Amino acid sequence: MAKKQIDSHTYATKIINKHRYMICRNSKPDGKYWQGSICTEWTRVGVNTTAVLCNKCSLKLCGNPDISTGYKSSGKPRGWQFMKEFVDAEGNVFHKGIEQPKLKNTLPPTDISSDSNSKKRLTKQEKHELRDQLLQQILLTRGELVKSTLKRDINQGKTRLRKLERQLKKLK
């Protein structure tokens, strides 16, 4: 089998620390990828490599990548496309994210209340303080439970103890 030769030129090669390096194809003018300036970049290559185009010359050929500006809000609330029915401010009606043009302006806009987001998350410090308070209340309740003699007081103490243990479990 005859080896495929890329150019009539041979490109300079050197070995440094048992690794083979080859100069860029743009080191010789008038080649296939010639950009008008000589490149002196050396690139690490494999044993069978006959020519290489460095990353800088490759970037010049294809240009800079298109980078998007990121997420752009549509003005609709999160998860609107999963709702059975959603009506936006313009009166457009959507059934599971698919617009229904026949129903436009026939329904009132969907009211999205932010009650679910109104609960404030506790910080680590607040959790530790609340946990300490619950543990103190549990100790007091257990002490009262041991001292109580009436069945009514024992049941109330056990109920209070279970409630405090549930609150403590939620914190973890």
C-alpha positions as a Python dict, from the first residue, in 0.01 Angstrom:
ca = {
    (1, 'M'): (0, 0, 0),
    (2, 'A'): (129, 342, -87),
    (3, 'K'): (123, 605, 184),
    (4, 'K'): (-84, 912, 109),
    (5, 'Q'): (140, 1215, 97),
    (6, 'I'): (-18, 1543, 205),
    (7, 'D'): (224, 1787, 39),
    (8, 'S'): (546, 1764, -149),
    (9, 'H'): (700, 1932, 158),
    (10, 'T'): (824, 1753, 462),
    (11, 'Y'): (769, 1930, 791),
    (12, 'A'): (1031, 1977, 1060),
    (13, 'T'): (1014, 1732, 1349),
    (14, 'K'): (1190, 1720, 1684),
    (15, 'I'): (1177, 1489, 1986),
    (16, 'I'): (1169, 1637, 2337),
    (17, 'N'): (1145, 1410, 2644),
    (18, 'K'): (1038, 1109, 2432),
    (19, 'H'): (753, 1312, 2274),
    (20, 'R'): (744, 1397, 1903),
    (21, 'Y'): (673, 1757, 1801),
    (22, 'M'): (606, 1885, 1450),
    (23, 'I'): (596, 2238, 1311),
    (24, 'C'): (268, 2376, 1174),
    (25, 'R'): (180, 2337, 803),
    (26, 'N'): (174, 2715, 773),
    (27, 'S'): (550, 2725, 828),
    (28, 'K'): (589, 2696, 450),
    (29, 'P'): (407, 2948, 227),
    (30, 'D'): (152, 2876, -44),
    (31, 'G'): (16, 2557, 115),
    (32, 'K'): (-344, 2443, 136),
    (33, 'Y'): (-409, 2629, 463),
    (34, 'W'): (-185, 2932, 398),
    (35, 'Q'): (-317, 3241, 579),
    (36, 'G'): (-58, 3495, 465),
    (37, 'S'): (182, 3468, 759),
    (38, 'I'): (437, 3206, 857),
    (39, 'C'): (353, 3007, 1171),
    (40, 'T'): (631, 2888, 1404),
    (41, 'E'): (411, 2689, 1640),
    (42, 'W'): (523, 2337, 1740),
    (43, 'T'): (255, 2078, 1820),
    (44, 'R'): (287, 1744, 1997),
    (45, 'V'): (198, 1463, 1753),
    (46, 'G'): (188, 1085, 1726),
    (47, 'V'): (439, 854, 1560),
    (48, 'N'): (265, 822, 1221),
    (49, 'T'): (175, 1190, 1175),
    (50, 'T'): (297, 1344, 849),
    (51, 'A'): (169, 1702, 894),
    (52, 'V'): (-18, 1907, 1152),
    (53, 'L'): (-210, 2234, 1160),
    (54, 'C'): (-171, 2409, 1496),
    (55, 'N'): (-463, 2529, 1705),
    (56, 'K'): (-397, 2897, 1628),
    (57, 'C'): (-408, 2842, 1251),
    (58, 'S'): (-718, 2622, 1287),
    (59, 'L'): (-889, 2904, 1477),
    (60, 'K'): (-801, 3150, 1201),
    (61, 'L'): (-961, 2915, 944),
    (62, 'C'): (-1290, 2857, 1120),
    (63, 'G'): (-1323, 3186, 1314),
    (64, 'N'): (-1445, 3245, 1665),
    (65, 'P'): (-1726, 3027, 1799),
    (66, 'D'): (-2074, 3172, 1840),
    (67, 'I'): (-2139, 3197, 2212),
    (68, 'S'): (-2498, 3252, 2314),
    (69, 'T'): (-2583, 3518, 2570),
    (70, 'G'): (-2753, 3258, 2790),
    (71, 'Y'): (-3109, 3204, 2903),
    (72, 'K'): (-3365, 3462, 2795),
    (73, 'S'): (-3688, 3469, 2993),
    (74, 'S'): (-4011, 3432, 2798),
    (75, 'G'): (-4202, 3628, 3061),
    (76, 'K'): (-4405, 3323, 3157),
    (77, 'P'): (-4374, 3148, 3495),
    (78, 'R'): (-4164, 2837, 3543),
    (79, 'G'): (-4337, 2519, 3431),
    (80, 'W'): (-4610, 2692, 3232),
    (81, 'Q'): (-4570, 2442, 2947),
    (82, 'F'): (-4657, 2154, 3185),
    (83, 'M'): (-4984, 2309, 3306),
    (84, 'K'): (-5304, 2160, 3171),
    (85, 'E'): (-5420, 2510, 3080),
    (86, 'F'): (-5226, 2835, 3084),
    (87, 'V'): (-5345, 3177, 2966),
    (88, 'D'): (-5080, 3449, 2930),
    (89, 'A'): (-5131, 3826, 2966),
    (90, 'E'): (-5208, 3872, 2592),
    (91, 'G'): (-5493, 3619, 2614),
    (92, 'N'): (-5315, 3334, 2434),
    (93, 'V'): (-5440, 2997, 2558),
    (94, 'F'): (-5204, 2702, 2593),
    (95, 'H'): (-5294, 2338, 2665),
    (96, 'K'): (-4985, 2157, 2798),
    (97, 'G'): (-4756, 2406, 2622),
    (98, 'I'): (-4936, 2397, 2286),
    (99, 'E'): (-5105, 2720, 2177),
    (100, 'Q'): (-5477, 2705, 2097),
    (101, 'P'): (-5543, 3002, 1863),
    (102, 'K'): (-5919, 2935, 1848),
    (103, 'L'): (-5949, 3004, 2222),
    (104, 'K'): (-5759, 3335, 2220),
    (105, 'N'): (-5909, 3600, 2456),
    (106, 'T'): (-6185, 3362, 2573),
    (107, 'L'): (-6040, 3297, 2921),
    (108, 'P'): (-5899, 3522, 3193),
    (109, 'P'): (-5518, 3520, 3243),
    (110, 'T'): (-5386, 3249, 3472),
    (111, 'D'): (-5308, 3377, 3821),
    (112, 'I'): (-4975, 3250, 3948),
    (113, 'S'): (-4948, 3303, 4321),
    (114, 'S'): (-4606, 3285, 4478),
    (115, 'D'): (-4731, 3140, 4810),
    (116, 'S'): (-4512, 2833, 4764),
    (117, 'N'): (-4199, 3051, 4748),
    (118, 'S'): (-4292, 3267, 5048),
    (119, 'K'): (-4147, 3021, 5304),
    (120, 'K'): (-3804, 3146, 5405),
    (121, 'R'): (-3525, 2890, 5413),
    (122, 'L'): (-3334, 2864, 5739),
    (123, 'T'): (-2963, 2931, 5749),
    (124, 'K'): (-2725, 2681, 5903),
    (125, 'Q'): (-2696, 2892, 6219),
    (126, 'E'): (-3075, 2925, 6253),
    (127, 'K'): (-3113, 2547, 6212),
    (128, 'H'): (-2859, 2484, 6491),
    (129, 'E'): (-3037, 2730, 6723),
    (130, 'L'): (-3379, 2579, 6650),
    (131, 'R'): (-3240, 2228, 6701),
    (132, 'D'): (-3096, 2327, 7040),
    (133, 'Q'): (-3429, 2477, 7145),
    (134, 'L'): (-3618, 2163, 7041),
    (135, 'L'): (-3374, 1940, 7230),
    (136, 'Q'): (-3418, 2151, 7544),
    (137, 'Q'): (-3798, 2127, 7512),
    (138, 'I'): (-3772, 1749, 7463),
    (139, 'L'): (-3563, 1721, 7783),
    (140, 'L'): (-3814, 1930, 7980),
    (141, 'T'): (-4108, 1729, 7843),
    (142, 'R'): (-3938, 1400, 7934),
    (143, 'G'): (-3874, 1529, 8287),
    (144, 'E'): (-4240, 1630, 8325),
    (145, 'L'): (-4348, 1294, 8181),
    (146, 'V'): (-4148, 1105, 8444),
    (147, 'K'): (-4297, 1315, 8726),
    (148, 'S'): (-4659, 1296, 8605),
    (149, 'T'): (-4891, 1043, 8770),
    (150, 'L'): (-5228, 1110, 8605),
    (151, 'K'): (-5303, 926, 8281),
    (152, 'R'): (-5423, 1250, 8120),
    (153, 'D'): (-5090, 1423, 8193),
    (154, 'I'): (-4893, 1120, 8068),
    (155, 'N'): (-5085, 1116, 7736),
    (156, 'Q'): (-5042, 1492, 7690),
    (157, 'G'): (-4669, 1459, 7759),
    (158, 'K'): (-4630, 1172, 7510),
    (159, 'T'): (-4819, 1370, 7244),
    (160, 'R'): (-4604, 1679, 7302),
    (161, 'L'): (-4289, 1462, 7290),
    (162, 'R'): (-4390, 1303, 6956),
    (163, 'K'): (-4463, 1648, 6809),
    (164, 'L'): (-4122, 1780, 6915),
    (165, 'E'): (-3947, 1470, 6775),
    (166, 'R'): (-4125, 1519, 6439),
    (167, 'Q'): (-4011, 1882, 6426),
    (168, 'L'): (-3656, 1773, 6509),
    (169, 'K'): (-3667, 1509, 6234),
    (170, 'K'): (-3778, 1774, 5977),
    (171, 'L'): (-3471, 1984, 6055),
    (172, 'K'): (-3226, 1709, 5959),
}
